[in-house]
Amino acid sequence: MDSSNRELIRLEDIYKTYHLGEVDVPVLKGISLSINHGELVALMGASGSGKSTLMNILGCLDHPSSGEYWLDGQEVSALDSDGRAMVRNQKIGFVFQSFNLLPRTSALENVMMPLSYTARHLSEKEGRKRAEALLKLVGLGDRLDHEPSQLSGGQQQRVAIARAIAGDPALILADEPTGNLDSLMARQVMDLLEQINEMGTTIVLVTHDPELARRAQWNIHIVDGLVIDSAPPYERRSTTVSFSADATGSRAG
């Protein structure tokens, strides 16, 4: 069976309300959508729209006040914090705007780190071999021993992407992954995310950049805690992607 035709994410009537003392602050107000395996989706919305809260729920960093979140056939919205942590470790990779690399740790060790708590059960030698292969994949095969301070912003984000896919997750959540990069580095990082997506990994990308959003298959727009628009898929552009180690750099339900 072609996994790209199978549903990976399903949200059913998701609400999220924060309680600040005696004040209730509704953030998500009934979101329903689905995303299939292998899709690249851009999530867009102004500050305060609810998209960050939605990403936290998708990443099992938070849980909804009501509604159901199904991830890869498992209903995860009612799990406790330990259960959500297990799902994160097994099925989700994260890429952040600020890279979030360990500062005095080599690129190789940063990529190896998540393998120590995933379900892969690799030996240290096997983990090192996998991390080396992933850094070569992202064009950093000659930067294995470099610490983040010795790398450009674009190179740091490539390390972060290699780390995100180290545990072979079904889903990558990329929160403004090009926000701290210049336009050239941003294109290179987006090229890499597209390549990872073409290998079968589902990616949900939060971005304010319409140029990056145009490269996604779907655009989901959130306003005031609701999905107000979900654009049809774009024609996939056929491009040859290469990475140089010395480069600086849904459908609504």
C-alpha positions as CSV (number, residue, x, y, z in Angstrom):
1,M,0.0,0.0,0.0
2,D,1.2,3.5,-0.8
3,S,1.6,5.2,2.6
4,S,1.0,8.6,1.1
5,N,-2.7,7.8,0.8
6,R,-3.0,7.0,4.5
7,E,-4.0,9.5,7.1
8,L,-1.3,10.4,9.6
9,I,-3.0,13.3,11.5
10,R,-6.7,13.8,12.3
11,L,-8.0,16.5,14.6
12,E,-11.6,16.4,15.5
13,D,-13.2,19.5,17.0
14,I,-10.1,20.6,19.0
15,Y,-10.6,23.3,21.6
16,K,-7.9,24.7,23.9
17,T,-8.6,27.1,26.7
18,Y,-6.0,28.5,29.2
19,H,-7.2,29.3,32.7
20,L,-5.4,32.4,34.1
21,G,-6.7,32.8,37.6
22,E,-10.4,33.4,37.2
23,V,-10.1,34.3,33.6
24,D,-10.6,31.8,30.8
25,V,-8.7,32.5,27.6
26,P,-9.9,30.4,24.6
27,V,-7.2,29.9,22.0
28,L,-8.4,27.1,19.7
29,K,-12.1,27.1,19.0
30,G,-13.0,23.9,17.3
31,I,-10.3,22.9,14.8
32,S,-10.8,19.8,12.6
33,L,-8.4,18.8,9.8
34,S,-6.5,15.8,8.5
35,I,-3.0,15.4,7.0
36,N,-1.9,12.3,5.1
37,H,1.4,10.4,5.3
38,G,4.0,12.0,3.1
39,E,2.5,15.5,2.8
40,L,4.3,18.8,3.2
41,V,1.9,21.3,4.8
42,A,2.4,25.0,5.7
43,L,0.6,26.3,8.7
44,M,0.1,30.1,8.6
45,G,-1.4,32.7,10.9
46,A,-0.7,36.0,12.6
47,S,0.8,36.1,16.1
48,G,-2.0,35.2,18.5
49,S,-3.9,33.2,15.9
50,G,-3.4,29.9,17.8
51,K,-1.0,28.3,15.5
52,S,1.7,27.9,18.1
53,T,-0.8,26.3,20.5
54,L,-1.9,24.0,17.6
55,M,1.8,23.0,17.0
56,N,2.2,22.2,20.7
57,I,-0.7,19.9,20.5
58,L,0.4,18.3,17.3
59,G,3.9,17.8,18.9
60,C,2.3,16.2,22.0
61,L,3.9,19.0,24.1
62,D,0.4,20.0,25.3
63,H,-3.1,18.5,25.2
64,P,-6.4,19.9,24.1
65,S,-9.2,21.0,26.5
66,S,-11.6,18.9,24.4
67,G,-11.7,17.1,21.1
68,E,-9.6,14.2,19.7
69,Y,-6.1,14.1,18.2
70,W,-5.3,10.9,16.3
71,L,-1.7,10.4,15.2
72,D,-0.8,7.4,13.1
73,G,-3.9,5.6,14.2
74,Q,-3.5,6.3,17.9
75,E,-5.7,8.6,19.9
76,V,-3.1,10.7,21.8
77,S,-5.1,13.7,23.1
78,A,-6.0,12.0,26.4
79,L,-2.5,10.6,27.2
80,D,-0.8,11.8,30.3
81,S,2.6,13.5,30.1
82,D,4.6,10.3,30.1
83,G,2.4,8.9,27.4
84,R,2.9,12.0,25.3
85,A,6.6,11.9,25.8
86,M,6.7,8.3,24.5
87,V,4.8,9.3,21.4
88,R,7.2,12.3,20.8
89,N,10.2,10.1,21.1
90,Q,8.9,7.5,18.8
91,K,7.0,9.4,16.1
92,I,7.9,13.2,16.1
93,G,11.0,15.2,15.2
94,F,11.3,19.0,15.9
95,V,13.1,21.7,14.0
96,F,13.1,25.2,15.7
97,Q,13.9,28.7,14.5
98,S,16.6,29.0,17.2
99,F,18.2,25.6,16.2
100,N,18.3,24.4,19.9
101,L,21.6,22.6,19.6
102,L,23.7,21.8,22.6
103,P,26.4,24.5,22.5
104,R,29.5,22.7,23.6
105,T,28.7,19.5,21.8
106,S,29.8,18.4,18.3
107,A,27.5,18.1,15.4
108,L,27.8,14.3,15.5
109,E,26.9,14.2,19.2
110,N,24.0,16.5,18.7
111,V,22.6,14.2,16.1
112,M,23.3,11.1,18.2
113,M,21.5,12.5,21.2
114,P,17.9,11.6,20.4
115,L,18.9,8.0,19.6
116,S,19.6,7.5,23.3
117,Y,15.8,7.8,24.1
118,T,14.1,6.5,21.0
119,A,12.9,3.0,20.6
120,R,15.6,2.2,18.0
121,H,17.8,0.4,20.6
122,L,21.0,1.0,18.6
123,S,24.4,0.4,20.0
124,E,26.7,3.4,20.4
125,K,28.6,2.3,17.3
126,E,25.4,1.9,15.3
127,G,24.1,5.3,16.5
128,R,27.4,6.9,15.5
129,K,27.2,5.4,12.1
130,R,23.7,6.5,11.6
131,A,24.5,10.1,12.8
132,E,27.5,10.2,10.4
133,A,25.2,9.1,7.5
134,L,22.6,11.8,8.3
135,L,25.2,14.5,8.5
136,K,26.5,13.5,5.1
137,L,22.9,13.5,3.8
138,V,22.6,17.2,4.8
139,G,25.9,18.1,3.4
140,L,28.0,18.3,6.6
141,G,30.1,15.1,6.3
142,D,33.2,17.2,6.9
143,R,31.8,19.0,9.9
144,L,31.2,16.1,12.2
145,D,33.4,17.4,15.1
146,H,32.4,21.0,14.8
147,E,30.5,22.7,17.6
148,P,27.6,25.0,16.8
149,S,29.7,28.1,17.4
150,Q,32.0,26.9,14.6
151,L,29.1,26.6,12.1
152,S,27.0,29.1,10.1
153,G,23.4,29.5,10.8
154,G,22.4,27.5,7.8
155,Q,24.8,24.7,8.9
156,Q,23.4,24.7,12.4
157,Q,19.9,24.3,11.0
158,R,21.1,21.4,8.9
159,V,22.4,19.7,12.0
160,A,19.0,20.3,13.7
161,I,17.3,18.7,10.7
162,A,19.6,15.7,10.8
163,R,18.9,15.4,14.6
164,A,15.1,15.6,13.9
165,I,15.2,12.7,11.5
166,A,17.6,10.6,13.5
167,G,14.9,8.5,15.1
168,D,13.1,8.0,11.8
169,P,9.9,9.9,12.9
170,A,6.7,9.8,10.9
171,L,6.2,13.5,11.5
172,I,8.5,16.5,11.5
173,L,7.2,19.8,13.0
174,A,9.3,22.7,11.7
175,D,8.5,26.0,13.6
176,E,9.8,29.0,11.6
177,P,12.9,26.9,10.6
178,T,14.2,29.7,8.3
179,G,13.3,32.6,10.6
180,N,16.9,33.3,11.6
181,L,18.5,32.8,8.2
182,D,19.2,35.0,5.2
183,S,17.3,34.4,2.0
184,L,20.0,32.1,0.5
185,M,20.3,29.9,3.6
186,A,16.5,29.9,3.9
187,R,16.2,28.4,0.4
188,Q,18.8,25.8,1.1
189,V,17.1,24.7,4.3
190,M,13.8,24.6,2.5
191,D,15.4,22.5,-0.3
192,L,16.6,20.1,2.4
193,L,13.1,19.9,4.0
194,E,11.6,19.1,0.6
195,Q,14.2,16.4,0.0
196,I,13.3,14.9,3.4
197,N,9.6,15.1,2.5
198,E,10.2,13.4,-0.8
199,M,11.8,10.5,1.1
200,G,8.4,9.9,2.8
201,T,8.5,12.0,6.0
202,T,5.4,14.1,6.7
203,I,6.3,17.8,7.5
204,V,4.2,20.5,9.1
205,L,5.9,23.8,8.6
206,V,5.0,27.0,10.5
207,T,6.0,30.0,8.5
208,H,5.2,33.7,7.9
209,D,7.0,33.6,4.5
210,P,4.6,33.3,1.6
211,E,7.4,32.2,-0.7
212,L,8.2,29.2,1.5
213,A,4.5,28.4,1.9
214,R,4.1,28.3,-1.9
215,R,6.5,25.3,-1.8
216,A,4.2,23.3,0.4
217,Q,1.5,21.0,-0.9
218,W,-1.1,22.5,1.4
219,N,-1.5,25.8,3.1
220,I,-3.6,25.9,6.3
221,H,-4.6,29.4,7.5
222,I,-5.6,30.0,11.1
223,V,-7.3,33.1,12.4
224,D,-8.6,33.6,15.9
225,G,-8.3,29.9,16.7
226,L,-10.1,28.6,13.7
227,V,-9.1,27.2,10.3
228,I,-10.5,29.8,7.8
229,D,-8.8,28.5,4.6
230,S,-7.2,25.4,3.4
231,A,-5.7,25.7,-0.1
232,P,-5.6,22.9,-2.6
233,P,-2.3,21.1,-3.3
234,Y,0.2,22.8,-5.5
235,E,1.9,21.1,-8.4
236,R,5.1,19.5,-7.1
237,R,8.1,21.1,-8.8
238,S,10.7,18.6,-10.1
239,T,14.1,19.8,-9.0
240,T,17.5,18.4,-8.6
241,V,18.7,19.1,-5.1
242,S,22.3,19.1,-4.0
243,F,24.0,20.3,-0.8
244,S,27.5,21.6,-0.4
245,A,29.2,21.1,2.9
246,D,30.8,24.5,2.6
247,A,27.7,26.4,1.8
248,T,27.0,29.1,4.3
249,G,24.5,29.2,5.1
250,S,-4.7,19.6,4.7
251,R,-7.2,19.5,4.2
252,A,-9.7,21.1,6.6
253,G,-12.1,18.7,8.1
